[in-house]
């Protein structure tokens, strides 16, 4: 019976988080008058579980002494999670994989006994075990995809400077005068010892030179006395005859034979027309070029989002920084949805042709304006991190697919292009929707 306690508890958290995900991931405001000051900060997280494709919300997370420390830890965890999501969608092809959802940093009400979010030590331990179980599930999928255990995505993030974890005392630095132990005189003693041993060895070798008298006894002691005079006769008499004849003769033969194969090298340069069949093969097989085009475009635009995230670190307004992170997460979702659209449409489609033609920044911005509206380039390639934020459109955000399918003329072409951006950045189109969206995109590209 105990084996079913953890899954049932996890299922209860997942079910209860279904309605909570639509709300802000924050603690309820304090009701007591004495709880106006904030002692510690934390943030809620709704972790995506890949095996069940459900979210589990956790509020008994790490606590921080300041809101700035909490924001730094939250940004690091969000960037690491977005890298995993991009790898799962781009390499593994798991387009259903969703990023974790993290709330803003706020006062921790889980330690207030008068709050509805108060958590006991047992509840905190249970949440930490469940969160670690989800992390292990994600790690198993990364290892199954071929990554090694020392890869950046597989390695866990370094521990944050949480109040509940880490050392409580600052370690005392080592004293500086430790390196002044050895003296110069101590380093000269081994050299003196080495010189004395070499002189002793030389004295031992001098005793072997007493071998001139026993010349007739060469046969009795061949290993010590006989080889030295024998080598002298062989080295002096035998080599002079073969050395002058053997060495110069092959030298001219080799020099005359080595240039001979040199003229045969020009005919081997015939494979010059090899690039032509390679380009022909690219045009014959339309599946592989479409995949290459999609990967090149998405990889370039993903680097653009990474630069926006790096620039957002300099922003001090936590509310604005949270909105920028959400906008970047939606852009990654849109790029992941563009990949199957380019592959489904094929290399001969207008979408693939437009992506191939967008080689420089001007052509890329022209393509973005055709797909998502004339005002989108300033948000797509922002000069400032805050430019990535889009203007609110309540009529389109409620149901962007309805605006795209509208034929009554209620929505303009620019509004429909904005609706295409909202649909691709906030949902995962099905196979039928992908086929329909390819026709919509071809109409946008043809009408401009």
Protein Blocks (a to p, Z undefined) as FASTA:
>chain_A
ZZmmmmmmmmmmmmmmmmmmmpccdddddfbfklmbcfbdcdddddddfklopacddfbb
cddfbfklmmmmmmmmmmmmmmmmmmmmmmnopakbccdddddddddfklpmkbmkbccf
klmmmmmmmmmmmmmmmmmmmmmnopafkbmklpccdddddfkgcjfbdcddddfklmmm
bcfklmmmmmmmmmmmmmmmmmmmmmmmmmmlmmmlmmmmmmlmmmmmmmmmmmmmmmmm
mmmmmmmmmmmmmmmmmmmmmmmmmmmmmmmmmmmmmmmmmmmmmmlmmmmmmmmmmmmm
mmmmmmmmmmmmmpmblklmmmmmmmmmmmmmmmmmmmmmmmmnommbmklmmmmmmmbl
mlmmmmmmmmnojklmmmmmccbfklmpccddfklmmmmmlmmmpcnhpacfklmmmmmm
mmmmmcccdfklmmmmmmmmmmmmmmZZ
